[in-house]
């Protein structure tokens, strides 16, 4: 959802994400494109049931993105980066929950 907002209504998205900085629309739209690209990959991994193979990669990528967003927060003091970090962590927690739920339902192999 955030990626679509950054792409289609960048300044409105900044307000919703409580941004205190001034950012150019083009770069916000680029961020939206990148977020959508990542979302498409994650959705395909889940849809094609490849989560077993890509599980570690998705967690490492999300940890990297979260660390980067927190670093940007400390650099700019813009709360938007903490909100985006929270969204990433929420997705990470959901992935872990569904992964563990699936593992339990399959039982020992």
Secondary structure by P-SEA (a helix, b strand, c coil): caaaaaaccaaaaaaaacccbbbbaaaaaaaaaaaaaaaaaaaaaaaacccccaaaaaaaaaaaaaaaaaaaaaacccaaaaaaaaaaaaaaaaaaaaaaaaaaaaccc
